[in-house]
Amino acid sequence: MKRVLISGGSRGIGRGLVEAFGRNGDKVAFIYKNNHEAAQSVADKTGATAICADVANPQEVRRAVGEAEVALGGHVDVLINNAGISLISLMQDVTDEQWREVLDTNLSGAFYLSREVISGMISAKSGRIIHIGSMWGKVGASCEVAYSAAKAGMRGLTLSMAKELAPSGITVNCVEPGVIDTAMNAALGTDTLAALVENTPMGRLGAPEDVAAAVLFLASDAASFVTGQMISVDGGFAL
């Protein structure tokens, strides 16, 4: 049984991850920002501990990790940096505030959480850190410049952390989902989703369970020699 901390765990891919690790018999805590009702629903269903915090705020991250360690009964063995927000807008219409919010939540949040948990992992000479990126970080998305930039940044974060932490027995990888059937993507509308499915060689939307399967592998003992990798779970979209 591993002690697992997941950010952005109240909905979508994050919720799927909380449920998957719960079924795997692991002890799970998850961070959410403001959807108390959804977070409570996940906690009630899975037995996981819900912690309210803004991952873009390093002070809140420090508090959240402390609470997670108490709830889990020890240092975090597996960290999954899933929290993220999207922004669809023409580049010239993106405000300074919007740019900072997307970068701080999607990229800085992953750095802050990783920074907080690595001391325990280094002491244990073992650990798994898994970033949830996006295929848009690989190929870029029109009208999603902030989101694409943040997810591309997670690729560099993954590579650098993997090299630095490998001597301490810690693996760092990034799972890059394609178009996944979540509430966030449902907002794109039926026509847009249909076009995205048409451009996906597998011919369907992905499911949170597809992403969870890859993450479970990377968190497992079977992946102890896998680090610094970008794992695409996109049905072939970004080929």
N, C-alpha and C positions, 0 to 999 in steps of 0.2 A: 504493500500500500504506500503510495506516494502522497506527499503534501503538495497540493496544486493550487496556484493562484491564477485566476483568469480575469483580465480587465474587460469591461464592456460585456458583462455576462447576463444582462437582463433580457436580451432579445436577439433575434437573428442568429448569426453564426455563433456568437458568444453563448447564447442560451443552449444551442446544440452542443457546444463544447462542455458546458457545465453538466448537462445530462449524460454525455458520453463518458466523462471521467467518473461520474457518480456510478454509472452502471459497471464501470471497470473496477469498482471497489476502492477507489482512491478517496482521500479526504480533501474536500474542495471548499475554497472560499472564492468569492467573486466580487469585483468592484463594479458599481454602477454609479451614474451621475445624479439622476433626478427622478427616474420613473419608479417610485416606491412601490406602486401596486404591482408592476410587472416583476420587480425584483423579489417581492414577497411571494409571488406565485411560483417563481423558480425555486426559491428557498424551500417553500412548503413541499413542492413536488420532489425535490432531490435531496433535501437535508443539508444542502450546502449553506455556508454562512455568507450573507449579503452584507457588503460594506459600502456605504455611500461616500464617494470621494470624487474629486475632479482630477484626473490624471495629468492635466495640463498645469497643475499647481504642485510644485515640488514639496511644499510643506504638507499638503493633504496626502500626497503619495507616501511620505514618511510615516504619517499617522496610520494610513490604511495598511501599510505593510506590517507595522507593529501590531495592529488589531488582528491581521491575518495570522501572524505567527502565534499569537495567543490562542486563537480559535483552532488552528491546525495542530497545536501542540509542539511546535518546533519550527525550525527554519524552513523556507520554501524550497522544495525539491524541484518543482516544475513551474516555471513562469510562462504564461501565454499572454503576449501583448496583443490584444484584439481590439481594444477600444478605438473607435474612429468615427469621424463624421465626414459627410460628403458636401460638396458645394458645386452646383451646376450653374455656371455663369460665363458670359464672355469675359475674356481676360481684362479688358479695359473697364469692366464694371465691377471687378473684384476690389473691395475696399481694403485698406490696410488692416483694419480690425478683422475682417473675414480671413485674410491671408494668415495672420498670426494665429487665429483660432484653429484653423485647419492644421497648420504646421505644429502648433503646440500640442494639440490633442493627439494627432496621428503619429507624429514622430518624436517630439520631445517627451510625450508621455511614456513611450516605450523606453526611452533612455532613462528617465527618472525612475521608473519601476525596476529596470534592470540594475541600475546603480544601487538601489536599496537592498536587493536580494542577494547580490553576488558575494557579500562577506560570508554569509552562512554557507553558500555553496563552496566557496574557496576553502573554508575550514573543513568541510566534509569531503573535499576532493571529488565532488560529484555534483551534477546539476544539469538541468535542461532548460534552455530559454528558446522559446519559439515565437517569432514575430508573425502576425497575420498581415501580409502585404496585400498586393492586388496585381492582377495582370496589367492594370493601367500604369503601374510603376515600371513595367517592362516595355510597354509599347506606347504609352501616353494616350490620353483621351481628350478629344476636342471639347472645349468648354468645361474642362475639369482640371485646370492648370494647377491649382493649389493641391488638390487631392493627388494628382499624378506625381507632383514634385515630392510630396510627403512620402508616398509609397515607394518612389524611387530612392529616397533617402534611407528607407528601411533596408534596402539592399546593401548600401554602403555600411550601415550600422551593423548588419548581420556579418559581413565579411570581416570588419575590423574587430568586433567582439569575439568572433570565432577564433581568430588568430591569437588574441590576447588571453583568452580564457581557456583555450585547449590544454595548456600545461597544467591547469588546475582540475582537469577532468570534467570540464563543463562544455557541453555542446551548444551551439547557437545556430539555428536554422530559420528559414523564412518560408512560410506557405503562402502561395499567391493564388487566391481564388479567382475564378472568372465570374460569370453572371450567376449569382446564387439566388434562389427563390426565398427572398426575405422581404420584410415590410419596406426596407430602405429602397430596394430595387423595384418594388411594386409601384412606387411613386413615379417611376419613369413612364408608366402608361402602357397600355396593351400593344399599341403599334410599335413602340420602341423596343419593347421586350421581344416581340415577334421577330423584329429585324435582327436583334442580337442572337436569338436562337438560330436564325437562319445562317448567321455567320459563325456558329459554333459547330465544328465538325461532328460532334456527338449528337447534335440535333435536339438538345433539351437544355433546360435550366439546370444548374447544379442544385444540390440540396445541402443544408447545413451538415448532414450526416456524411456527405462526401468529404467535406473539409475536415470534420472531426476524425475520420479514419486516418487521414494523413498525419494529423497532429498526434493522435494516439501512438502511431508508429514512432514518430520522432521523439516522443516522450518515453518510449519503452527502452528496456535494456537491449533489445535487438538492434537499436540504432546508436549504440555506444561509439561507433566509429564513423558516424555520419555528422559532419559539421561544416558550416559555411555554405550550405546549399540553399538554392531557391527552388522549391518544389511547386510546380504548377498544378493546380486543381481547377482547370478551366475548360475541360472538354475539348482541348485542342485549339481554342480560340486564338491564342497568341503565337501559334506556330508560324 
